[in-house]
């Protein structure tokens, strides 16, 4: 997951590995608690939700709320809702 997240964020060095690894753990916990389902690294919706969460946290380390927070909330909440109600029969 670390290498994929780094690619998503366009980070090519190893300087941020500790921070990114921590963000991955927090994102997985956030998604599992928000959906009630175990994180599935093979599910594209799970991965995208993790990338969105991590990207937002990485790029907005300032505690002040910015205008792009609403866009993130909508995108992430939409994915969380889909993951929460997705059944194995609907996965293709």
Secondary structure, 3 states (H helix, E strand, C coil): CHHHHHHHHCCCCCCCHHHHHHHHHHHHHHHHHHHCCCCCCCCHHHHHHHHHHHHHHHHCCCCCCCCCHHHHHHHHHHHHHHHHHCCHHHCC
